[in-house]
Amino acid sequence: MKNKSLSGSVGRTARNLFDDVRLLQYLLNCVPVLRGGPTRELVVDGVCGPRTVRAIIVFQRALLGANCGRVDPSRRTFRALLAHDPYPPQPLPPSNGAGGTPW
């Protein structure tokens, strides 16, 4: 089974491809608040809006002490987010097209 991966960067000045943003939103939601996760769960809608960028920044500050607001494939922030995934071998369910999480 294919591991979860990004095909491009997500966040500030990034490609922000729909499936990549959805994956990142899901992963950020898996992070406990005390470890830098969002205080209010992100909607997994594939849109990299201000709340998603803010969640990236907060996580990076908690993890690195600094931030750039961008997550690149195979880099430290993305690897750290993957470590919080409770279901690593399972792919994200497909979007239902209505916005928000399909599950």
C-alpha positions in Angstrom: 0.0 0.0 0.0 1.3 3.5 -0.9 2.5 5.6 2.0 1.1 9.1 2.5 3.2 11.6 0.6 3.1 15.1 -0.8 3.6 15.8 -4.5 4.3 19.5 -3.8 4.7 22.0 -1.1 1.8 23.3 1.1 1.5 26.6 2.8 2.9 30.1 2.1 4.3 30.5 -1.4 3.6 26.8 -2.2 1.8 24.8 -4.9 -1.0 23.9 -2.6 -2.4 21.1 -4.6 -5.8 19.9 -3.5 -4.8 16.4 -2.4 -1.6 17.7 -0.7 -3.5 20.3 1.3 -6.1 17.7 2.4 -3.4 15.4 3.6 -1.7 18.2 5.5 -5.0 19.3 7.1 -5.6 15.7 8.2 -2.1 15.3 9.6 -2.3 18.7 11.5 -5.6 17.5 13.0 -3.8 14.4 14.3 -1.3 16.5 16.4 -2.3 17.1 20.0 -2.8 20.7 20.9 0.0 20.6 23.5 2.4 19.4 20.7 1.4 22.3 18.3 -1.8 20.9 16.8 -4.7 23.2 16.0 -7.0 24.3 18.9 -10.0 23.9 16.6 -10.0 21.1 14.2 -9.3 22.1 10.6 -11.8 21.3 7.9 -10.2 18.8 5.5 -11.3 20.6 2.4 -8.2 20.9 0.3 -8.1 24.7 0.6 -5.0 26.2 2.0 -6.5 29.2 3.7 -5.4 31.3 6.7 -6.4 28.7 9.3 -4.3 26.0 7.6 -1.3 28.3 7.2 -1.7 29.4 10.8 -1.8 25.7 11.9 1.4 25.0 10.0 3.1 28.0 11.7 2.0 27.0 15.2 3.2 23.4 14.6 6.5 24.5 13.2 7.1 26.9 16.2 6.3 24.0 18.6 8.6 21.7 16.7 11.4 23.9 15.6 11.1 27.1 17.5 10.9 28.9 14.2 8.7 28.7 11.2 8.4 29.5 7.5 4.7 28.6 7.1 5.4 26.0 4.4 5.7 22.2 4.4 7.9 20.6 1.8 7.8 16.9 0.8 10.2 14.7 2.7 11.4 17.6 4.9 11.5 17.8 8.7 8.0 19.3 9.2 6.3 16.8 7.0 8.2 13.8 8.6 7.2 15.1 12.0 3.5 15.4 11.0 3.6 11.8 9.6 4.8 10.6 13.0 1.5 11.7 14.5 -0.6 9.8 12.0 -2.5 7.1 13.9 -3.2 5.1 10.6 0.0 5.4 8.5 -0.7 2.7 6.0 -4.2 3.8 5.2 -4.8 6.3 2.5 -7.0 9.3 3.0 -10.5 8.7 1.9 -11.4 10.5 -1.3 -13.1 13.9 -1.1 -16.9 13.8 -1.4 -16.7 17.1 -3.3 -18.9 19.0 -0.8 -16.0 20.3 1.2 -15.0 19.1 4.6 -14.1 15.6 5.7 -15.9 12.8 3.9 -15.8 10.5 7.0 
